[in-house]
Amino acid sequence: MADSLAELQDALDAFVEERNWAQFHTPKNLAMGVAIEAAEIMEHFLWCSGDESYSLPDGKRAEVANEIGDVLMYLLGLGRALDVDIIAAARDKLVINREKYPIEKAKGRSTKYVDLD
């Protein structure tokens, strides 16, 4: 997957460079893009139940997939702009989450880590 992500990063870099858009890709703008596109994902699930969210009609599922792609591209751009290896950041965060949510306290629970006792 890392190779595929690197290829995607290269393709995204070329896309941005061809359009001279790097000047607009500040960390602030890219972070806002992540949030906006994430909100567009959420919009597709507004008013549906948890069970319904698993069985989206094909057209809506394709629209959600497009928005997921947008979020990923903005995250790649943000990582590039801030010189953050997003794979390493995710791995590091997983280590932190393993410590915050030990299996013996968190298994089968959605409780926030500060309330796990």
Secondary structure, 3 states (H helix, E strand, C coil): CHHHHHHHHHHHHHHHHHCCCHHHCCHHHHHHHHHHHHHHHHHCCCCCCCCHHHCCCHHHHHHHHHHHHHHHHHHHHHHHHCCCCHHHHHHHHHHHHHHHCCHHHHCCCCCCHHHCC
